[in-house]
Amino acid sequence: ELVGIKSHITSEVLLPGMWTGGHKNVAALINGKIYLGEAGFSGSNPNRPYMVIEQNVGYFFSKSGKEITISQYDGYDEDIKVPSTIDDYTVVGFTKKCFFNGQSWSGIKIKKITLPDTVYSLGDQTFNNLIYLLEVNIPYNITNINLKVFEGCDNLESINIASKKSKYSSEDGVLFDKDKTILLKYPPGKKGTYIVPESIKRIEDYSFNNTKNIDIVKFKYKVNNIGAYAFSYSNVKELYFFGDPPKFGEKPFNGLSVTFYYPVNNEKWKSVDYTKLGLKDYKTATWTPK
């Protein structure tokens, strides 16, 4: 940096010949390419060994056979399109917080990530704490998404699934199961009143957790189940229900002050035990669904 080269620290880089286990290296941007510089901790000055590796893309990774697992992103792009192959090796996955670590060291603000079709699973913490992230594009062949993968993405507005062939689906940036009967994840940064599609039967655990930009949710049809901590610590203040009370999981509205609107003349809502829902405060009112 002192000599005018854009650079940052990188750690836990798994490349042949380089030290790992917490040893810090440097990633430098020169003429559009990333260079990794490493000074070993064996030997003594002035004969201390060092090495520099040129990276055409800003990814550091581990290899297994012909496959690559990305351990850290060290580029400077805010709109990241992860390649399907690097040096003829197939990209198949990511280690924990690989994008967050890169963002932390480089100071970039990652706003959009598009994943390749070669990735089949999203484990814990792939996108964790990317506070500037607005959009994630997920390939159709993803077979498993650990929903904790979006924790700390407070401004995320859109989760998009690439094809109807996928095990998952999306609509207006909201993540569902394939048949759109389960609402899996509402992006924390998505704004405005939300009308739940009438096909939805279940609201998944933690699905609206910590959403700060939504205050009204309307269930367009009858929802059967609202999972544990589904709306916990969100900003939801009004909930409109179409039919009978759903089955509630553990403290689905933990920490909230909510007004429940249920259909006029529906006596079943009078038997709901609101004290078990984790509410800070609540009111009830009737409405006529349209």
N, C-alpha and C positions, 0 to 999 in steps of 0.2 A: 504493500500500500504506500509506503514511504517513497518508492520510486515510480509511483503512478500506475501500478498494475492492480486491477480489480481482483481481490482475493479474499478468502476466508478460511477459517480452520475447518478441518474435517476430521472425524474420528471413526474408529471401528471399521475402517475400510478393509475389505477382504480381497486383496489382490496379491498375486504371487510375488513373493520376495519382500513384501511390506509388513512391518510390525503391526500387530493388532492388540487386543486386550486393553483398550483405552488410550493407546499411544496417539498423539495428535499429529496430523499431517496438514498440508496446505493445498487448497484447490484454487488455482489461478485462471482467470479468463484472459486469453491473449488471442487477438485476431479471430474471435468467434469460436475458439476451441478451449476446452478445459484441460489444464495440466495439473497433475498431482505430484507434489514434491514431498519427499520424506527424508528425514535425517535420523539415522539409526541411533540407538542408545548403547551400542557397543563401540569400542575403540575410544581414542582420545584426540582432542584437537592437536594439530590442525588436520589430522588424517582420519577424521570421523567419516564413515561411509555414508553416502547419500544416493538417491536415485530420483529420476523424474520420468513420469509416464504421461504420454499424450492421450487424452480421451476425446474422441470426436463427439461424444454425447456426454452430458453431465451426470452419468449414473455410475455408482460404484456398487459392486455386486460380488456374490460368491457363485462358484460353478459346481455343478454336479452332473457328470456325464455331458450331455449336450444342452443342459438347461441352466438358466440363470435365475437367481433370486436377488432382487435389488435391495441393497442394504442402506443406501443413502442417495438422495438426489442432490447433486451439487452444481446444477446449472443455475442460470439466472432468469429463466422464463417464468412469467406469471401465468401463461396459458400452456400447460404441459400436455403434450401428446406422447405418452409412453410408447416406445417402439415395440414391435412384436419380436424382433431379433436384435441382438447386439453382437457384432463380430461372429455372425453365423450361429450364435447360441440363442435358444428360444427363451424369452422372458415368461416365467410361469408364476411368479409371486413376489411378495415383499416382506421384509422384516418389520418388526414393530417400529412405528414412528419414523419410518424412513424418510417421508416427506417433511415431517415436522423438524427432524434433526437438521436437514439441509436448510430449511427456512430459518431455523434458529441461528445457525452459523453465518449464513450469507446475508440475512436481513431482507431477502426478497419477500414479496407478498403474493403467495400462490393463490390465484383466483379461480382457476379452472383446471380440472384434470380429466383426461380422456384415456381410458385403459384399452389395451389391445385384446383381440379375441383369444390370444394364447393363454390368458389368465382365467382360471376356473374357480378360484375361491378368494374371498376377501376375509382374512382373519382379523383378530383383535388389533386395533390401534393403527391400521393402515393410514387413516386420515386424521387421527386424533389431534385436536388442538390447533388445527389450521384455521385460525380465527378470521382470515381474509377470504377463505374459500367460499365461492358463490355457486359453483356448478360442478357436478360429478357425472361423467358419462360412463356407464357400465356395459360391457359387452353382453350379448345375448346368452353366451354359454357359461356364464357364472352359475355355479350350482349351489354355492353356499355364501351367504353374507352374514357375518357376525355383526349384529346391529350396533354393538359398541364401537364399531369402526367409525361412526360419525360423532362420537363424544367430543365436546369442545369445539365443534364446527358451528359456532354461534350465529354466523351470518350466512350459512348455507341456505340457498333459496331453491335449488333444483337438483333432484336425484333422477337421472334419466336412464331407462333401460333401452338398449338398442333395437330390440326386435320382439315381436309377439311370440317368437319361438322360445323365449326365455322361460326359466322357472319362475321368474319374477315379472312384474309389470309396473308401469308408472303412468301417471296422468297428472298434468299440470305440475310436474316436479315432485309428486308424492309417491312413495314406494308402497306397492301392494304385492300380495302373492299373485301367482299366475292367473287365477280365476277371478281376481279382484273381489274376494270375499273377506280378506283380512287386510286391514290397514297396518302396515309394518312400521313405517317411519314418515313423520311429517317434518320437512326440513325446518330447522330452528329459526332460520332467517326469513322464511316465507311470510309475507304480509297480507293482512286483510281478513275479513270474515271467511270461514271455511264451511262449505256445504259438503258433508260426507256423501259420497255416491250411494245410491239406494241399494246397490248389490252388497255392500259391506255388512257382514254379520258380527265381526269381532274387531275391536280396537286393541292392538297388541300391547304388551307390557312396555312401558317407557316410551311409547310412540310419539307423544307430544311433550315429553319431558323437557323442561327448560326452554320452551318456545316463548320468546318474549314479544313477538310482533303480531300475535293473534289474540283477540279478546272475545270473539263469538264463534261458537261451533254449532252448526245445525245438522241434525241427523235426518236425512231426507226420507228415510224409511226406518223400519224396525231394526235396531241393533241388539244382538243377543248377549254380547259379552264385552265388558270393558276391563282390560287387564290391569295387573298390579302397577301402581305408580304411573299409569298411562298419561295423566296430565300433570304430574307432580311438578311443583315450582315453575309452572308456566304462567302466562299472563291472562289465561282464559277467565272471563268473568261471567259469561252467559252461555248456558247449554240448553238447546232446544231439542226435545225428544218427540218422536212421532207416535210411538206406541207404548207398550208396557215397559216397566223398569227392566233393564238388562241385569245380568248377573255381574256383580262387581268383584274384582280381584282385590288384593290387599292395598288399602289406602290409595285408590286411583287418583284422588284429588288432593294429595298431601300438600299442606301449606297454602291452599287456595281459599279465596272468598268468592263464592259462586252463587248465582241465581239459577235454579233449575226450573225450566219451563216444561210442563208436561201437558198432554192433551186434556182439554176440558172434559169433565165427567169420567175421567179414568181414575177410579177409586184405588187401584192397586198401588199408585204412587204414595198414598197416605201410609202404607205399611213399611216403607223403606226406612232402614235404620241409618240415618245420615251420620251418626256418631262414629261409625266404623269406616268412614270414607276418607279419613285423614284431613278433613276440612278445618280451616282456620275459622271460617264463618260461612253461613249459607242462608239463602232464602228460597222459597218455592212460590211458583205462580202458575197459572194455567194459561194456555193459548189454544187457538184453533188452527191446527196444521192446514196448510194450503197445498 
